[in-house]
Amino acid sequence: MLMRIHCGFFASLLLLFGCIKDSHHIIIKSINVPAIVKANDTDYIILDCDYDLENTSSTGLVVKWFFNTNQVVYQWIYGRYPLADEPAAKYVDLTYKASNDPYTKYRAIKLNRPGVDLTGEYTCVISTFEDERSANASMIVYSTEEKFELAYRKKIINNKEGVEVTCIAEGLYPQPTLNISVESIPEKQCGNPSITLRDDGLYNILLHTALLDEDLPDTTIVKCLLSISKASYNVSRKTIYYAGTFTTTSTTTTKLHRKMEIQTLDKSESNNIGDNSAAFMSINLPLLLTQLTVISVCHQ
């Protein structure tokens, strides 16, 4: 009786293993999606979903890529050419083949010069009439600043001498953060920056803070830190502020002085055709003295 039970048990195991071996299922071996991509700095990227049909029939084979859960951006039905939809359509190379295997050749997406609108979650779904499998991964396409400036100007605050520091950055994605730090006042709270989302999907960000000269040493390092945390991107600008000195510092201010100088000189030359050299000296000397007090922005 015991022998019959053991035989029956082993027969059941063999039958179970036989069913598993002969089962029909798709295997997704890997999904490869770049986690972070810099916009306007990459010729192309590949989103690949490598799979094996194993013993599954290829009848009804379809490869689909979804963007942010429910939006189909790429589809290949076996025996046909692939199709693409927005936001990927304007970037996709539909002639790209991931392999020479007729059952997997159009499994991947090649995206030329990817833009920030491709940031999101991607899911590949491989299906036949017998089975379906899926895998997902996320990608961030980030954009660095078109402009990043740090400037300060003297300001009277509550009838006392002080300074207003301004940091501005434009053309970033995803949403950035901006902080102003003052070397001698590590606990300084600079408030919340003003953030604007532009029509092209990029962000502008602006931050101000005001300080009293009496709270600062004679020489202070002021720093502006711009970050895109999701892309692990950080960049900074810094300058030196001299308390009690009435100067304004920034590259923008320097350019403005030069523009005013040229405009004034042109006007003077038109009014004093007979004495150009005198007009030049009388205008440029004070401007030159002014520019000698301008402190350029230091780049880290």
C-alpha positions as MATLAB code, in Angstrom:
seq = 'MLMRIHCGFFASLLLLFGCIKDSHHIIIKSINVPAIVKANDTDYIILDCDYDLENTSSTGLVVKWFFNTNQVVYQWIYGRYPLADEPAAKYVDLTYKASNDPYTKYRAIKLNRPGVDLTGEYTCVISTFEDERSANASMIVYSTEEKFELAYRKKIINNKEGVEVTCIAEGLYPQPTLNISVESIPEKQCGNPSITLRDDGLYNILLHTALLDEDLPDTTIVKCLLSISKASYNVSRKTIYYAGTFTTTSTTTTKLHRKMEIQTLDKSESNNIGDNSAAFMSINLPLLLTQLTVISVCHQ';
ca = [
       0.000    0.000    0.000;
       2.843    2.369    0.923;
       4.639    1.588   -2.343;
       1.521    2.470   -4.331;
       1.263    5.837   -2.552;
       4.887    6.710   -3.292;
       4.507    5.672   -6.919;
       1.380    7.762   -7.244;
       3.150   10.767   -5.665;
       6.161   10.598   -7.981;
       3.883   10.126  -10.977;
       2.067   13.325  -10.026;
       5.367   15.227   -9.730;
       6.490   14.021  -13.143;
       3.172   15.069  -14.636;
       3.445   18.501  -12.978;
       6.979   19.064  -14.238;
       5.915   17.931  -17.659;
       3.103   20.498  -17.711;
       5.466   23.272  -16.634;
       7.964   22.323  -19.286;
       5.350   22.277  -22.023;
       3.519   25.436  -20.823;
       3.231   28.289  -23.302;
       4.420   31.667  -22.023;
       6.309   34.784  -23.125;
       9.449   35.767  -21.274;
      10.545   39.428  -21.104;
      14.301   39.126  -20.643;
      14.974   42.845  -20.087;
      13.652   46.357  -20.537;
      16.279   49.014  -21.259;
      15.205   52.646  -20.957;
      17.763   55.380  -20.158;
      16.915   56.870  -16.774;
      18.265   60.382  -17.450;
      18.833   62.077  -20.815;
      19.972   65.636  -21.516;
      17.874   67.423  -24.134;
      19.652   68.909  -27.165;
      22.763   66.943  -26.252;
      21.891   63.427  -27.488;
      21.588   62.335  -31.121;
      19.288   59.428  -30.305;
      18.251   56.964  -27.609;
      16.896   53.402  -27.755;
      14.011   52.095  -25.657;
      14.309   48.304  -25.871;
      12.124   45.483  -24.598;
      13.875   42.172  -25.240;
      11.654   39.094  -25.050;
      11.467   35.414  -25.982;
       8.318   33.691  -27.186;
       9.598   30.348  -25.837;
       6.969   27.764  -26.819;
       4.290   30.359  -27.422;
       2.789   30.582  -30.885;
       3.525   33.832  -32.688;
      -0.096   34.040  -33.793;
      -1.462   37.431  -32.813;
       1.978   38.798  -31.839;
       1.770   42.497  -30.970;
       4.344   44.783  -29.333;
       3.024   47.940  -27.696;
       4.747   50.748  -25.820;
       2.617   52.821  -23.448;
       3.517   56.314  -22.201;
       2.327   57.278  -18.714;
       0.148   54.196  -18.261;
      -2.561   54.409  -20.914;
      -1.259   56.253  -23.980;
       0.006   54.016  -26.799;
       2.993   55.735  -28.445;
       4.343   52.778  -30.460;
       2.814   49.602  -31.848;
       4.061   46.752  -33.996;
       1.795   43.978  -35.219;
       3.777   41.011  -36.547;
       3.710   40.978  -40.316;
       3.138   44.749  -40.587;
       5.180   47.924  -40.233;
       5.284   49.713  -36.859;
       3.262   52.844  -36.093;
       3.884   55.698  -33.652;
       1.769   58.353  -31.934;
       2.438   61.550  -29.971;
       4.401   62.589  -28.067;
       6.876   60.083  -29.528;
       5.799   60.255  -33.188;
       7.905   63.276  -34.136;
      11.028   61.613  -32.717;
      10.614   57.949  -33.777;
      12.662   56.262  -36.503;
      10.187   53.654  -37.756;
      12.840   51.933  -39.890;
      14.953   50.943  -36.881;
      15.350   47.191  -36.275;
      16.497   45.872  -32.920;
      17.365   42.440  -34.318;
      17.241   40.262  -37.419;
      14.779   37.856  -35.779;
      11.452   38.307  -37.607;
       9.586   37.900  -34.298;
      11.502   40.593  -32.387;
      12.978   42.957  -35.001;
      10.620   45.906  -34.303;
      10.451   45.464  -30.529;
      12.391   48.695  -29.718;
      11.882   52.428  -30.229;
      14.623   54.661  -31.596;
      14.044   58.312  -30.639;
      16.065   60.968  -32.456;
      17.049   64.182  -30.594;
      14.678   63.513  -27.675;
      12.862   66.470  -26.086;
      11.607   67.146  -22.565;
       8.062   66.109  -23.528;
       9.282   62.485  -23.567;
       9.781   62.526  -19.799;
       7.562   59.914  -18.180;
       6.825   56.248  -17.471;
       7.153   53.678  -20.263;
       5.544   50.231  -20.336;
       6.188   47.605  -22.997;
       3.495   44.973  -23.501;
       4.188   41.801  -25.502;
       1.114   39.755  -26.345;
      -0.082   36.837  -28.468;
      -3.378   34.971  -28.558;
      -1.983   32.658  -25.851;
      -0.165   34.984  -23.446;
       0.734   38.553  -22.455;
       3.612   40.026  -20.482;
       4.655   43.582  -19.566;
       7.531   45.552  -18.024;
       8.003   49.225  -17.239;
      10.698   51.856  -16.615;
      10.844   55.646  -16.305;
      12.888   58.279  -18.140;
      13.660   61.943  -17.470;
      14.711   64.204  -20.335;
      16.073   67.339  -18.678;
      16.973   70.763  -20.010;
      19.679   72.959  -18.510;
      19.524   76.726  -18.238;
      19.510   79.093  -21.207;
      20.401   81.895  -18.782;
      21.660   81.977  -15.194;
      22.624   85.249  -13.499;
      23.444   86.501  -10.021;
      23.345   90.245   -9.358;
      23.130   92.625   -6.411;
      22.381   96.306   -5.892;
      22.673   98.636   -2.936;
      19.368   99.363   -1.236;
      18.120  101.393    1.718;
      16.225   99.033    4.058;
      14.360  100.613    6.993;
      16.563  103.715    6.671;
      19.714  101.587    6.830;
      22.241  100.658    4.171;
      21.751   97.219    2.717;
      21.833   95.119   -0.391;
      19.298   93.236   -2.522;
      20.552   90.000   -4.113;
      18.774   88.575   -7.170;
      19.206   85.180   -8.842;
      17.448   84.318  -12.094;
      17.511   81.250  -14.355;
      15.543   80.505  -17.514;
      14.708   77.546  -19.752;
      14.931   74.525  -17.416;
      13.123   71.181  -17.103;
      11.907   69.501  -14.913;
      10.988   72.129  -12.318;
      14.191   73.475  -10.745;
      15.017   74.831   -7.291;
      16.971   78.004   -6.530;
      18.724   79.024   -3.309;
      20.767   82.024   -2.190;
      23.375   81.458    0.494;
      25.387   84.092    2.343;
      28.699   82.885    3.748;
      28.490   84.736    7.040;
      24.784   83.991    7.613;
      24.310   80.231    7.039;
      20.826   80.234    8.569;
      19.549   83.013    6.282;
      16.068   82.255    4.925;
      15.624   83.650    1.445;
      11.951   82.809    0.966;
      10.317   80.978   -1.910;
      11.342   81.583   -5.508;
       8.930   82.701   -8.214;
       8.497   79.910  -10.790;
       6.917   80.342  -14.233;
       5.992   77.569  -16.668;
       6.495   78.788  -20.238;
       4.455   77.865  -23.307;
       7.293   75.621  -24.522;
       7.111   73.535  -21.329;
      10.300   74.960  -19.783;
      10.602   76.747  -16.445;
      11.906   80.188  -15.446;
      12.798   80.805  -11.800;
      13.571   84.002   -9.850;
      14.643   84.627   -6.245;
      15.354   87.813   -4.233;
      16.740   88.421   -0.764;
      17.656   91.590    1.158;
      20.448   92.031    3.732;
      21.578   94.846    6.019;
      25.214   95.909    5.803;
      25.424   96.005    9.605;
      24.728   92.255    9.691;
      27.565   91.492    7.295;
      31.356   91.523    7.509;
      33.294   93.914    5.270;
      33.665   91.162    2.644;
      30.950   88.542    2.049;
      30.663   85.690   -0.457;
      27.144   85.440   -1.878;
      26.251   82.269   -3.750;
      23.310   81.203   -5.894;
      22.669   77.442   -6.308;
      20.463   76.163   -9.136;
      19.368   72.509   -9.055;
      17.241   69.963  -10.903;
      16.974   67.264   -8.253;
      15.341   64.640  -10.501;
      18.287   64.856  -12.892;
      20.988   65.200  -10.184;
      21.996   68.470  -11.836;
      23.563   71.349   -9.884;
      25.251   74.578  -10.966;
      26.145   77.730   -9.055;
      27.176   81.360   -9.388;
      28.942   83.410   -6.725;
      30.235   86.902   -6.153;
      31.908   88.983   -3.438;
      29.947   91.783   -1.768;
      31.726   94.637    0.020;
      29.492   96.111    2.712;
      29.255   99.900    2.704;
      30.395  100.258   -0.927;
      27.785  101.651   -3.273;
      28.316   99.386   -6.277;
      26.108   97.186   -8.371;
      27.519   93.959   -9.738;
      26.500   91.677  -12.561;
      27.481   90.915  -16.104;
      24.200   92.484  -17.193;
      25.071   95.760  -15.427;
      28.488   95.897  -17.072;
      26.913   95.448  -20.501;
      24.380   98.170  -19.703;
      27.160  100.632  -18.826;
      28.896   99.900  -22.126;
      25.687  100.313  -24.106;
      24.955  103.676  -22.425;
      28.519  104.780  -23.105;
      28.258  103.987  -26.818;
      24.839  105.645  -27.140;
      26.068  108.794  -25.355;
      29.224  108.901  -27.436;
      27.259  108.576  -30.689;
      24.986  111.414  -29.616;
      27.917  113.602  -28.624;
      29.733  112.952  -31.886;
      26.677  114.040  -33.887;
      26.440  117.278  -31.857;
      30.195  118.024  -31.740;
      31.544  117.068  -35.148;
      34.410  119.511  -34.865;
      35.717  118.261  -31.495;
      35.339  114.495  -31.244;
      38.325  113.987  -28.951;
      37.004  116.419  -26.325;
      33.589  114.753  -26.347;
      35.199  111.322  -25.944;
      37.297  112.328  -22.926;
      34.533  114.191  -21.124;
      32.124  111.272  -21.437;
      34.368  108.272  -20.901;
      36.391  109.336  -17.885;
      33.548  109.215  -15.332;
      32.154  106.090  -16.941;
      35.555  104.453  -16.756;
      35.803  105.316  -13.063;
      32.339  103.879  -12.514;
      33.217  100.611  -14.250;
      36.334  100.214  -12.111;
      33.995   99.726   -9.123;
      31.979   97.031  -10.875;
      32.769   93.547   -9.611;
      32.282   90.783  -12.147;
      30.282   87.679  -11.354;
      32.524   84.696  -10.549;
      31.679   81.358  -12.134;
      32.251   78.283  -10.086;
];
